[in-house]
């Protein structure tokens, strides 16, 4: 959706959805990389207040939430176009 200087609102092109999907995919990649580097992060004090197994559950939960958000946003924007 674009808002012009005159206050008019119009829908952007469907190709703009790739930018949003790419941003959400980037978040998923960061979450996956932190999951893979869990032992390194834990050893260097970057994962606080959880055990090694607890951190893995946290990363899995974050990945599920991010993936669900990506699917919901993409489906919503595609249904509007």
Wavefront OBJ file of the C-alpha trace (Angstrom):
o trace
v 0.000 0.000 0.000
v 1.317 3.444 -0.873
v 0.265 6.758 0.626
v 0.921 9.776 -1.562
v 1.751 13.301 -0.435
v -1.848 14.287 -1.169
v -3.123 11.623 1.257
v -4.361 9.313 -1.502
v -3.906 5.599 -0.897
v -3.273 3.067 -3.635
v -2.151 -0.523 -3.732
v 1.414 -1.152 -4.803
v 2.396 -3.604 -7.463
v 2.337 -7.320 -6.598
v 6.084 -7.449 -7.160
v 6.489 -5.318 -4.013
v 5.425 -8.377 -2.018
v 8.825 -9.924 -2.693
v 10.433 -7.217 -0.564
v 8.187 -8.035 2.390
v 8.593 -11.781 1.940
v 12.360 -11.331 1.684
v 12.441 -9.356 4.924
v 10.470 -12.010 6.743
v 12.645 -14.760 5.256
v 15.711 -12.873 6.506
v 14.277 -12.993 10.051
v 13.804 -16.748 9.706
v 17.378 -17.169 8.479
v 18.737 -15.224 11.469
v 16.684 -17.402 13.809
v 17.956 -20.577 12.112
v 21.567 -19.414 12.297
v 21.255 -18.610 15.993
v 19.746 -22.069 16.505
v 22.713 -23.684 14.748
v 25.168 -21.619 16.806
v 23.428 -22.283 20.126
v 26.443 -23.888 21.835
v 28.705 -20.994 20.806
v 26.165 -18.419 22.006
v 25.659 -20.255 25.290
v 29.400 -20.644 25.943
v 29.962 -16.921 25.390
v 27.109 -15.839 27.673
v 24.788 -14.620 24.932
v 21.894 -16.918 25.908
v 20.843 -15.989 29.438
v 18.481 -17.583 31.903
v 17.897 -20.860 30.049
v 19.620 -24.196 29.798
v 21.009 -25.455 26.502
v 17.853 -27.505 25.906
v 15.654 -24.610 26.991
v 17.351 -22.349 24.467
v 16.666 -24.850 21.691
v 12.964 -24.861 22.579
v 12.984 -21.062 22.544
v 14.521 -20.979 19.065
v 12.023 -23.496 17.728
v 9.134 -21.464 19.158
v 10.530 -18.269 17.581
v 10.904 -19.983 14.222
v 7.303 -21.238 14.346
v 5.966 -17.771 15.204
v 8.050 -16.079 12.483
v 7.001 -18.635 9.876
v 3.325 -18.282 10.797
v 3.616 -14.489 10.587
v 5.281 -14.742 7.189
v 2.537 -17.005 5.849
v -0.236 -14.811 7.269
v 1.194 -11.547 5.924
v 1.911 -12.999 2.499
v -1.561 -14.565 2.252
v -3.227 -11.319 3.313
v -1.309 -9.219 0.826
v -1.871 -11.677 -2.001
v -5.628 -11.746 -1.288
v -5.746 -7.942 -1.542
v -4.041 -7.843 -4.958
l 1 2 3 4 5 6 7 8 9 10 11 12 13 14 15 16 17 18 19 20 21 22 23 24 25 26 27 28 29 30 31 32 33 34 35 36 37 38 39 40 41 42 43 44 45 46 47 48 49 50 51 52 53 54 55 56 57 58 59 60 61 62 63 64 65 66 67 68 69 70 71 72 73 74 75 76 77 78 79 80 81
